[in-house]
C-alpha cells in the first residue's frame, strides 16, 4: 500500500472512530447513568471535562476501528500451488500392538 493511501486509510478510520465516540457520548449524556450528565454539565470548567472524555473515548474508538480495519485487509490467495498457505497432507503411520498394559 503506498504511503499516501495508508495515511488516508488511517485518517478515514480514525474519523469513523471519533464519530462513534461522539455517538457514544451523546447516548451517555441522554441516558444519564448515575447522574454523570449532571456532573459533567455542572463542572467548574464546564467544557473541559466533557471535551477530555470525548477525546480519550475517541482515541479508544479510533484505535479499535483502525485495528479492526487493518485486520480485515486481506489479500486474495493466488492460484493453487503458487504462494498462499501450504496444504497439509496427512501421512499414514502404521501402529502395532505390543503386549498388554502393565497394572491394568
BALUMGU-811653 format. One record per atom (N, C-alpha, C): residue in one letter; chain; atom name; x negated, y, z negated. Coordinates in Angstrom, 3 decimals. Layout:
BEGIN
   aa   ch   at       east      north         up
    a    A   CA          X          Y          Z
...
This chain:
BEGIN
   aa   ch   at       east      north         up
    x    A    N     -0.852     -1.166      0.000
    x    A   CA      0.000      0.000      0.000
    x    A    C     -0.904      1.237      0.000
    x    A    N     -0.715      2.147      0.946
    x    A   CA     -1.541      3.370      0.980
    x    A    C     -1.336      4.205     -0.291
    x    A    N     -2.358      4.990     -0.690
    x    A   CA     -2.256      5.757     -1.942
    x    A    C     -1.070      6.722     -1.972
    x    A    N     -0.783      7.372     -0.875
    x    A   CA      0.330      8.329     -0.840
    x    A    C      1.664      7.613     -1.056
    x    A    N      1.806      6.461     -0.464
    x    A   CA      3.025      5.675     -0.619
    x    A    C      3.153      5.162     -2.054
    x    A    N      2.040      4.774     -2.651
    x    A   CA      2.072      4.284     -4.032
    x    A    C      2.479      5.399     -4.991
    x    A    N      1.980      6.624     -4.759
    x    A   CA      2.363      7.757     -5.620
    x    A    C      3.854      8.054     -5.487
    x    A    N      4.351      8.049     -4.259
    x    A   CA      5.781      8.291     -4.054
    x    A    C      6.619      7.203     -4.716
    x    A    N      6.151      5.970     -4.603
    x    A   CA      6.842      4.832     -5.214
    x    A    C      6.941      5.020     -6.729
    x    A    N      5.816      5.359     -7.361
    x    A   CA      5.814      5.516     -8.815
    x    A    C      6.619      6.729     -9.257
    x    A    N      6.512      7.838     -8.529
    x    A   CA      7.286      9.028     -8.893
    x    A    C      8.785      8.797     -8.741
    x    A    N      9.170      8.093     -7.685
    x    A   CA     10.590      7.801     -7.477
    x    A    C     11.143      6.967     -8.633
    x    A    N     10.406      5.940     -9.031
    x    A   CA     10.890      5.070    -10.097
    x    A    C     10.782      5.733    -11.466
    x    A    N      9.820      6.646    -11.644
    x    A   CA      9.762      7.411    -12.888
    x    A    C     10.973      8.339    -12.981
    x    A    N     11.360      8.943    -11.870
    x    A   CA     12.551      9.806    -11.859
    x    A    C     13.806      8.992    -12.176
    x    A    N     13.879      7.779    -11.660
    x    A   CA     15.015      6.904    -11.977
    x    A    C     15.029      6.604    -13.475
    x    A    N     13.863      6.345    -14.065
    x    A   CA     13.764      6.078    -15.495
    x    A    C     14.206      7.271    -16.328
    x    A    N     13.814      8.487    -15.920
    x    A   CA     14.234      9.684    -16.651
    x    A    C     15.733      9.932    -16.467
    x    A    N     16.265      9.590    -15.318
    x    A   CA     17.710      9.695    -15.123
    x    A    C     18.463      8.749    -16.040
    x    A    N     17.948      7.537    -16.177
    x    A   CA     18.562      6.571    -17.094
    x    A    C     18.450      7.038    -18.544
    x    A    N     17.336      7.687    -18.884
    x    A   CA     17.174      8.217    -20.240
    x    A    C     18.177      9.333    -20.497
    x    A    N     18.456     10.136    -19.475
    x    A   CA     19.450     11.198    -19.618
    x    A    C     20.828     10.599    -19.869
    x    A    N     21.177      9.568    -19.116
    x    A   CA     22.460      8.900    -19.337
    x    A    C     22.521      8.257    -20.726
    x    A    N     21.416      7.679    -21.154
    x    A   CA     21.364      7.054    -22.474
    x    A    C     21.584      8.091    -23.578
    x    A    N     20.917      9.250    -23.464
    x    A   CA     21.087     10.280    -24.489
    x    A    C     22.487     10.879    -24.458
    x    A    N     23.055     11.018    -23.264
    x    A   CA     24.429     11.515    -23.182
    x    A    C     25.377     10.551    -23.881
    x    A    N     25.194      9.261    -23.659
    x    A   CA     26.033      8.256    -24.327
    x    A    C     25.788      8.267    -25.838
    x    A    N     24.534      8.468    -26.245
    x    A   CA     24.210      8.528    -27.667
    x    A    C     24.883      9.726    -28.334
    x    A    N     24.868     10.876    -27.655
    x    A   CA     25.487     12.069    -28.229
    x    A    C     27.013     11.963    -28.238
    x    A    N     27.575     11.325    -27.229
    x    A   CA     29.032     11.167    -27.190
    x    A    C     29.515     10.142    -28.223
    x    A    N     28.783      9.057    -28.396
    x    A   CA     29.193      8.021    -29.337
    x    A    C     28.935      8.451    -30.786
    x    A    N     27.896      9.250    -30.994
    x    A   CA     27.542      9.786    -32.313
    x    A    C     27.451      8.703    -33.390
    x    A    N     26.607      7.662    -33.184
    x    A   CA     26.495      6.630    -34.222
    x    A    C     25.745      7.173    -35.437
    x    A    N     26.369      7.076    -36.573
    x    A   CA     25.743      7.524    -37.812
    x    A    C     25.567      9.031    -37.912
    x    A    N     26.249      9.788    -37.094
    x    A   CA     26.163     11.243    -37.142
    x    A    C     24.898     11.813    -36.537
    x    A    N     24.231     11.064    -35.672
    x    A   CA     22.969     11.527    -35.082
    x    A    C     23.180     12.759    -34.202
    x    A    N     24.304     12.870    -33.515
    x    A   CA     24.554     14.031    -32.659
    x    A    C     24.678     15.292    -33.503
    x    A    N     25.351     15.196    -34.640
    x    A   CA     25.477     16.346    -35.532
    x    A    C     24.123     16.794    -36.068
    x    A    N     23.274     15.846    -36.414
    x    A   CA     21.936     16.180    -36.917
    x    A    C     21.119     16.862    -35.830
    x    A    N     21.196     16.345    -34.604
    x    A   CA     20.432     16.950    -33.505
    x    A    C     20.952     18.341    -33.157
    x    A    N     22.255     18.561    -33.256
    x    A   CA     22.820     19.878    -32.931
    x    A    C     22.520     20.903    -34.022
    x    A    N     22.390     20.472    -35.265
    x    A   CA     22.183     21.397    -36.370
    x    A    C     20.715     21.496    -36.777
    x    A    N     19.807     21.010    -35.954
    x    A   CA     18.379     21.063    -36.270
    x    A    C     17.909     22.512    -36.278
    x    A    N     16.864     22.804    -37.089
    x    A   CA     16.366     24.179    -37.217
    x    A    C     15.853     24.703    -35.869
    x    A    N     15.002     23.958    -35.200
    x    A   CA     14.524     24.336    -33.867
    x    A    C     15.386     23.627    -32.848
    x    A    N     16.609     24.068    -32.713
    x    A   CA     17.693     23.359    -32.032
    x    A    C     17.296     22.543    -30.805
    x    A    N     16.695     23.088    -29.756
    x    A   CA     16.487     22.239    -28.572
    x    A    C     15.328     21.262    -28.709
    x    A    N     14.366     21.526    -29.581
    x    A   CA     13.161     20.707    -29.606
    x    A    C     13.373     19.252    -29.995
    x    A    N     14.098     18.937    -31.043
    x    A   CA     14.271     17.508    -31.354
    x    A    C     14.951     16.736    -30.228
    x    A    N     15.953     17.343    -29.607
    x    A   CA     16.645     16.674    -28.505
    x    A    C     15.739     16.533    -27.290
    x    A    N     14.959     17.583    -26.996
    x    A   CA     14.034     17.510    -25.855
    x    A    C     12.951     16.459    -26.083
    x    A    N     12.438     16.372    -27.309
    x    A   CA     11.422     15.358    -27.591
    x    A    C     12.003     13.950    -27.507
    x    A    N     13.222     13.794    -28.012
    x    A   CA     13.880     12.491    -27.913
    x    A    C     14.091     12.110    -26.452
    x    A    N     14.516     13.069    -25.625
    x    A   CA     14.709     12.804    -24.195
    x    A    C     13.381     12.470    -23.525
    x    A    N     12.321     13.214    -23.873
    x    A   CA     11.013     12.998    -23.257
    x    A    C     10.493     11.590    -23.556
    x    A    N     10.544     11.193    -24.827
    x    A   CA      9.996      9.885    -25.185
    x    A    C     10.890      8.737    -24.732
    x    A    N     12.194      8.932    -24.730
    x    A   CA     13.081      7.914    -24.136
    x    A    C     12.810      7.818    -22.636
    x    A    N     12.578      8.962    -22.011
    x    A   CA     12.262      8.970    -20.582
    x    A    C     10.967      8.241    -20.285
    x    A    N      9.950      8.434    -21.123
    x    A   CA      8.699      7.695    -20.922
    x    A    C      8.926      6.193    -21.007
    x    A    N      9.735      5.795    -21.978
    x    A   CA     10.015      4.370    -22.154
    x    A    C     10.782      3.801    -20.965
    x    A    N     11.865      4.486    -20.594
    x    A   CA     12.676      4.002    -19.474
    x    A    C     11.900      4.049    -18.163
    x    A    N     11.085      5.091    -17.955
    x    A   CA     10.295      5.191    -16.722
    x    A    C      9.259      4.074    -16.661
    x    A    N      8.612      3.782    -17.784
    x    A   CA      7.630      2.692    -17.806
    x    A    C      8.258      1.346    -17.508
    x    A    N      9.437      1.120    -18.068
    x    A   CA     10.142     -0.139    -17.804
    x    A    C     10.567     -0.208    -16.338
    x    A    N     11.066      0.905    -15.808
    x    A   CA     11.523      0.933    -14.418
    x    A    C     10.364      0.705    -13.454
    x    A    N      9.237      1.361    -13.696
    x    A   CA      8.079      1.185    -12.812
    x    A    C      7.565     -0.247    -12.907
    x    A    N      7.484     -0.781    -14.122
    x    A   CA      7.015     -2.158    -14.286
    x    A    C      7.912     -3.159    -13.585
    x    A    N      9.221     -2.984    -13.730
    x    A   CA     10.153     -3.904    -13.065
    x    A    C     10.059     -3.768    -11.551
    x    A    N      9.923     -2.537    -11.059
    x    A   CA      9.842     -2.333     -9.610
    x    A    C      8.563     -2.940     -9.043
    x    A    N      7.456     -2.812     -9.767
    x    A   CA      6.196     -3.398     -9.291
    x    A    C      6.284     -4.918     -9.278
    x    A    N      6.905     -5.494    -10.323
    x    A   CA      7.012     -6.955    -10.367
    x    A    C      7.958     -7.494     -9.299
    x    A    N      8.911     -6.668     -8.874
    x    A   CA      9.834     -7.126     -7.846
    x    A    C      9.285     -6.945     -6.434
    x    A    N      8.128     -6.284     -6.306
    x    A   CA      7.488     -6.209     -4.993
    x    A    C      6.966     -7.598     -4.661
    x    A    N      7.419     -8.149     -3.618
    x    A   CA      6.974     -9.494     -3.254
    x    A    C      6.653     -9.529     -1.770
    x    A    N      5.594    -10.220     -1.464
    x    A   CA      5.256    -10.419     -0.064
    x    A    C      5.877    -11.725      0.382
    x    A    N      6.372    -11.734      1.588
    x    A   CA      6.943    -12.969      2.116
    x    A    C      5.816    -13.955      2.410
    x    A    N      6.007    -15.214      2.040
    x    A   CA      4.951    -16.193      2.321
    x    A    C      4.784    -16.383      3.821
    x    A    N      3.536    -16.570      4.197
    x    A   CA      3.266    -16.780      5.625
    x    A    C      3.712    -18.180      6.023
    x    A    N      3.450    -18.507      7.285
    x    A   CA      3.869    -19.826      7.787
    x    A    C      3.260    -20.944      6.960
    x    A    N      3.903    -22.098      7.002
    x    A   CA      3.442    -23.283      6.260
    x    A    C      2.012    -23.619      6.652
    x    A    N      1.174    -23.847      5.645
    x    A   CA     -0.192    -24.249      5.938
    x    A    C     -1.171    -23.092      5.982
    x    A    N     -0.688    -21.865      6.007
    x    A   CA     -1.594    -20.710      6.036
    x    A    C     -1.277    -19.821      4.835
    x    A    N     -2.207    -19.670      3.938
    x    A   CA     -2.011    -18.784      2.793
    x    A    C     -0.921    -19.283      1.874
    x    A    N     -0.422    -18.394      1.061
    x    A   CA      0.659    -18.767      0.152
    x    A    C      0.177    -19.691     -0.950
    x    A    N      1.086    -20.369     -1.562
    x    A   CA      0.755    -21.272     -2.654
    x    A    C      0.473    -22.666     -2.107
    x    A    N     -0.524    -23.346     -2.666
    x    A   CA     -0.809    -24.704     -2.183
    x    A    C      0.309    -25.661     -2.587
    x    A    N      0.550    -26.621     -1.739
    x    A   CA      1.570    -27.631     -2.015
    x    A    C      0.972    -28.680     -2.952
    x    A    N      1.714    -29.041     -3.985
    x    A   CA      1.274    -30.099     -4.888
    x    A    C      1.815    -31.431     -4.379
    x    A    N      0.925    -32.406     -4.236
    x    A   CA      1.301    -33.714     -3.721
    x    A    C      1.089    -34.732     -4.833
    x    A    N      2.127    -35.482     -5.213
    x    A   CA      1.948    -36.474     -6.272
    x    A    C      1.044    -37.619     -5.805
    x    A    N      0.190    -38.065     -6.706
    x    A   CA     -0.718    -39.171     -6.406
    x    A    C     -0.300    -40.347     -7.277
    x    A    N      0.044    -41.503     -6.659
    x    A   CA      0.450    -42.657     -7.467
    x    A    C     -0.751    -43.207     -8.253
    x    A    N     -0.510    -43.506     -9.531
    x    A   CA     -1.552    -44.057    -10.392
    x    A    C     -1.080    -45.426    -10.859
    x    A    N     -1.834    -46.494    -10.546
    x    A   CA     -1.415    -47.829    -10.987
    x    A    C     -1.580    -47.962    -12.501
    x    A    N     -0.567    -48.556    -13.146
    x    A   CA     -0.600    -48.755    -14.597
    x    A    C     -0.526    -50.245    -14.864
    x    A    N     -1.455    -50.743    -15.644
    x    A   CA     -1.460    -52.165    -16.011
    x    A    C     -1.213    -52.259    -17.513
    x    A    N     -0.539    -53.326    -17.892
    x    A   CA     -0.216    -53.509    -19.303
    x    A    C     -1.275    -54.385    -19.935
    x    A    N     -1.796    -53.884    -21.071
    x    A   CA     -2.826    -54.643    -21.786
    x    A    C     -2.308    -55.091    -23.140
    x    A    N     -1.967    -56.288    -23.322
    x    A   CA     -1.587    -56.843    -24.608
    x    A    C     -0.439    -56.098    -25.267
    x    A    N     -0.257    -56.406    -26.563
    x    A   CA      0.815    -55.763    -27.309
    x    A    C      0.226    -54.714    -28.223
    x    A    N      1.120    -53.876    -28.756
    x    A   CA      0.674    -52.821    -29.664
    x    A    C      0.287    -53.424    -31.013
    x    A    N     -0.679    -52.827    -31.652
    x    A   CA     -1.076    -53.300    -32.983
    x    A    C     -0.157    -52.668    -34.025
    x    A    N      0.302    -53.460    -34.981
    x    A   CA      1.136    -52.980    -36.068
    x    A    C      2.585    -52.761    -35.664
    x    A    N      3.006    -53.145    -34.524
    x    A   CA      4.329    -52.841    -34.079
    x    A    C      5.310    -53.891    -34.148
